[in-house]
Amino acid sequence: MVVKDIIHQKFEEKCSSHDIRSEVINKLVLDTIREVSGKLSNKHFDMMLKDFETEQTALEKSIEQTKDTLRDFEEDSIRTDKFIDKIIANG
């Protein structure tokens, strides 16, 4: 499961445990962003948007690196298990 999926699942669970629909939270967040962005200058908003996009790109790269690391770990674990099985079989 990807980190993003885990976070989403935890968010959904937390909302459910408090009888809150996640759609309501998402709408409130979007409404707040729209309200705040209307009070910002275009230049400031563009700077914030660029920062957000940079952070999203970094997050996506980090997620891919984590997936690769987990995949490598799983492959190493499988090879280790096979090695141990051979040792036990020949032991």
C-alpha positions as CSV (number, residue, x, y, z in Angstrom):
1,M,0.0,0.0,0.0
2,V,1.4,3.4,-0.9
3,V,1.9,6.0,1.7
4,K,-0.8,8.2,0.1
5,D,-3.3,5.3,0.3
6,I,-2.4,4.8,4.0
7,I,-2.9,8.4,4.8
8,H,-6.2,8.5,2.9
9,Q,-7.4,5.4,4.8
10,K,-6.5,6.8,8.2
11,F,-8.2,10.1,7.2
12,E,-11.4,8.2,6.3
13,E,-11.3,6.1,9.5
14,K,-10.8,9.2,11.6
15,C,-13.7,11.0,9.9
16,S,-16.0,7.9,10.3
17,S,-15.1,7.5,13.9
18,H,-16.4,11.1,14.5
19,D,-19.4,10.7,12.2
20,I,-17.9,13.2,9.7
21,R,-18.0,12.6,6.0
22,S,-14.7,13.2,4.4
23,E,-16.4,15.0,1.5
24,V,-17.5,17.7,4.0
25,I,-13.9,18.2,5.1
26,N,-12.6,18.3,1.6
27,K,-15.3,20.9,0.7
28,L,-14.4,23.0,3.7
29,V,-10.7,22.9,2.8
30,L,-11.4,23.9,-0.8
31,D,-13.7,26.7,0.2
32,T,-11.1,28.0,2.6
33,I,-8.4,27.9,-0.1
34,R,-10.7,29.8,-2.5
35,E,-11.5,32.4,0.2
36,V,-7.9,32.9,1.2
37,S,-6.7,32.9,-2.4
38,G,-9.2,35.7,-3.3
39,K,-7.4,37.9,-0.7
40,L,-3.9,37.2,-2.1
41,S,-2.3,39.1,-4.9
42,N,-1.9,37.1,-8.1
43,K,1.9,37.2,-7.6
44,H,1.7,35.9,-4.1
45,F,-0.8,33.2,-5.1
46,D,1.4,32.2,-8.1
47,M,4.4,31.9,-5.7
48,M,2.4,29.7,-3.3
49,L,1.1,27.6,-6.2
50,K,4.7,27.1,-7.5
51,D,5.8,26.1,-3.9
52,F,2.9,23.6,-3.7
53,E,3.8,22.1,-7.1
54,T,7.4,21.8,-6.1
55,E,6.4,20.0,-2.9
56,Q,4.0,17.7,-4.7
57,T,6.8,16.8,-7.2
58,A,9.2,16.1,-4.3
59,L,6.6,14.0,-2.5
60,E,5.9,12.0,-5.7
61,K,9.6,11.4,-6.1
62,S,9.9,10.4,-2.5
63,I,7.0,7.9,-2.9
64,E,8.7,6.4,-6.0
65,Q,12.0,6.1,-4.1
66,T,10.2,4.4,-1.2
67,K,8.5,2.0,-3.5
68,D,11.8,1.1,-5.1
69,T,13.4,0.6,-1.7
70,L,10.6,-1.6,-0.5
71,R,10.7,-3.6,-3.8
72,D,14.5,-4.1,-3.4
73,F,14.0,-5.1,0.3
74,E,11.3,-7.6,-0.7
75,E,13.6,-9.1,-3.4
76,D,16.5,-9.3,-1.0
77,S,14.3,-10.9,1.6
78,I,13.1,-13.5,-0.9
79,R,16.8,-14.3,-1.9
80,T,17.7,-14.5,1.8
81,D,14.9,-17.0,2.4
82,K,15.9,-19.1,-0.5
83,F,19.5,-19.1,0.7
84,I,18.5,-20.1,4.2
85,D,16.3,-22.9,2.8
86,K,19.2,-24.3,0.8
87,I,21.4,-24.2,3.9
88,I,18.8,-26.1,5.9
89,A,18.2,-28.6,3.1
90,N,22.0,-29.3,2.7
91,G,22.6,-29.1,6.5
